[in-house]
């Protein structure tokens, strides 16, 4: 359940009004009500999507992602994200506000950022993770009790008040420029991460997986250009050595999930203890509002 101080940042996804707690639900002044689960997350999808069970990543993908990320392979990426976020917070006069990860999945990056801020800055913020996948939010809410989780649609109205978000994390997830602009405070930043074109090339070639979208960075820039300015742009590449189980998790957790048939799984497992060196390559971009 949301911490009391964090309710001040919550807003109704239907009309934008304030929310109050009513025990096992939250309600706005216009009586739009949303359930609080036993795990403590709030389902704030609107009625047309609220009761659909298979929206977003499925449980098998999410468990694979959790296994892979907890093994530490992408810790280097998390550390770079944290450096950027903490540098921003140190350089700005930050009072109350919140930090939001949109499309948080298993909340690996958000949790590591929170822990880093707690340890290094000794500042308390309200942390929110949103995802359209009820299964993702359920897994995250069970694991991380110090973060507020909401089932919400990035392409609709994200249930957070205007100009209250200091940092939006947008890591391999959909984005909504209009909503991001509404949410960010005057000095807020968006930290976006996308894969580079050579990301996981060895796996793509060896197992016939989905290729990274061509000109992905250009499409990102085009989408955000109307309302945001890019202020930082970093490329990070690292070779990681994977055993068969980690290769299966890595494939299952991303867009190649449906490509992973029984034959490919057998082929991967037949590698036994052989390590496959794989290129992990990312582009981190930081944006601010043009009005800043």
N, C-alpha and C positions, 0 to 999 in steps of 0.2 A: 504493500500500500504506500502511496505517496507520503513522504514526510510532510508535516504540517506546513513548514515554511515554503515548500515547493508548490503548494496549491496556488500561490499568488501568480505563478507563471502559466498555469493551466487555463485554457479557454475552450469553449464549446466549438467543435468542428463544424457545427451547422450554422450558428449565428454569431460566434465570436464572443459570447458573454462569459462572465465569470462562472467558475465551477465551485460547488461545495460538496463535502462528503456526507453521504447518507448511509453509513455503515457498509453494506455490501454493494453499493453503487455510488456514482457521482452524478450530480445533477446541476444543470444551469438554471438561471432565474426563469427561463421560459420552459422549464420542465423537460428538457431533453436529457434523458437518463442513459447512463452507460455502466455496464457491470464491472465490478472488481472481482477478479478471479481469486481462488484460494491461494494461488502463488503470489498474489499481490499486484499483478499487472492490470491495466484497464483496457478493455476492448472499446476503442472509440471509432471503429469503422462505422460509416453511416449505413442505413438500413439495407440498401441494395447489395452490399458486399459483406455485411456483418456476419451472416450465418453460412456463408460459403466456407467449406472446410479446406479446400485445396487451392489457396491463394498464396503465391510466393513460393519460397523454397520448401521442399518437403523434408520430413524428419530425417530420412536417410542421408540427404545432402548435408543437413545441419550437423548431424553427428560426425560425419566425415570431416567437415570443416573444423569442428571443435577438436577432434583428434589431431588433425594436422597442425593447427595453429598452436595448440598446447604443447606440441613437440618442439616448438621454438624455431622452426624454419624461417618464419617471417618476423622474428623479433627485431631484426635489423630495420625493417620497415616501420614497425611500431615505434622504435626508438627515434627515428628521424621525424616522425609525426609529432612525437612528444617534445622534441627539441624546438620545433617551430612553434607549437602551442605555448610552451612555457616562456619562450623568448617574447612572444606577443604579450602574454599576461604580465610579464615583468616590465614591459615598456609602456604599459597603459595603466591609467588610474582606474582600477577595476573595483567597483563596489558590488552590490548584489547583482546577480545575473545567473544565467544558466548556460550549460554546455550541452549540445545536442548532437547525437549521431543519427542521421537519417538513413534508413535501411541498415540497421545495426547488426542484423543477423544474430550471431552468438555473442556479440558485444565484446569481443576480444580486444579490439583497439580502444574502445571507450573505457573499459575497466583498467587497462594498463595506463591510459592517460590520467584517469582519476587518481590512481595510486601514485603516479609520478608527481602530480600536482600536490597531493596531500603531503608527500614526503619533502618535496623541494621548496614549495611556496608557502605551505602551512595556511592555505586559504580554502575556505569552504564555498563551494558553488553547488547549485542543484544540477544534477546530471540526468538527462533524459535520453533514452534509446527508443526509437520508433522503427517499426517494420510492418509491412502488410501481412507477413506470415505469422499467423497466430502461434504456430509451432516454434518459430524462432524466438518469439517473445516469451513463450512459456519456458523454454529451455534457459533463456537468459535470466528471467525473473527468479527461477529456482536457484540459480547459481550465485547471482550477485544481488544481495539484499540491500546494498547501499546505493543502488541506481534505480531510478524510476523508469518503468517500461510501459509503453503504450502500443497497442495494435492500431496502426494508423496508415492512411494512404498518402504517400508522398505526392501523388498527382492531384490530390484534393486539398483540403485545408488541414494543415498540420496543427494539432490542438495546443499550440503554445502562443502566448500573447505577443502582440506587435513589439518590435524593437527591444526584446529582452535577452536575445541570445548573443553571447560573446564569441563563441566558436561553433561553427557547424562542421562536423566531420562528414565527408561524403566519399566513402571508400568503396570502390567497385560497386556502386549502387546508383539507382536512378536519381535524377535531380529535377527540381522544380524552381527555375530562376525567380518567378514571381513570388513564390512562397519564401524562398531564401531571402529575398529583398525585404519582404514584410517582417521577417523574424529577426534579422540582424540588427543589433544596436548600432549607433552611429560610428563606433570604432571596431565593430565586429569583423571577423574574417571567416572565409570558407576555406577549409583544407580539403582538397580533392585529390584522390589517388586513382590513376588509371593504369592499366598494363601497357607497356611498350610493345611494339610490333614483334620484337624478338623474344617476348615473354613465353617461356615454356616451349621454345622451338623444338627441343629434342623430343619431348613427349608428343607434340603435334605431328612431327614427321614419323616417329616410330609407331604411333598407334592411331594415326588418322583422326586426330581430334579437331575440334572447332578452332579455327584460326582467330587471332585477335583482329577486330574490325580495322580495316584500313582507314587511315586518316582519323583515328579516334580522337587524337588531341585537337585537330581542327574542328571536328564536330562539337567537342566540348567548348572550345573557345567561341564558336559561332553561337552556341546556345546561351552562354553567359555574357556575351559581349555587350548586349543592350543595357545591362544593369550593373555590370561589375567590371573592375579593372584588375588585370593580373599584376601582382606585385612581386611574386617569387615563382621560380620554376626550376625544379631539380630533377635530375635523372639518377636513379640508383639501380645498379645491377650487381648481382652476386651469384656465384655458382653454388648450388646446394647439392649435396650427395644424398640420394634417396634409396631406401630399400623398397621392396615390392609393396608392403602394406601401406607405406606413406605415399607411394605413387598412386595406388588405388584411391586413397583418401583425397589426394590432390585432384584427381580427375573427377571424382564423385562430387566434390564440393563446388564445382564451377559449371560453366555453360556446356561442357562436354559430358555432363552426367548421363544424358540419354544415349551417348555414343558408347558407353561402357557396357558392352554385352558380355555374356558368359565366356565367349571365346577369348575376348581381350583380357578378361580377368584371369583366366587360366594361363594365358601367355605371360602376363605380368608375374603371376605367382611362380611360374617356372623359372623365373630369373633367380629364385632362391635368395641367397644372401648377397648376390652381386649388387653393387651400387651403381646407380645411373646418375651421372652428373647432369644437372638441369640448370638452365639459365632462368633466374628470377629477375625480372627487369620492370621497374615501375617509374612512372612520372608523377611527381608531387607538385601540385600547383596551388598557389595561395591567391585568393581574390578578396578585394574589398569593394564596397558599394561605390558607385561613381559619385554619389553625393557626398562622400567623405571628404 
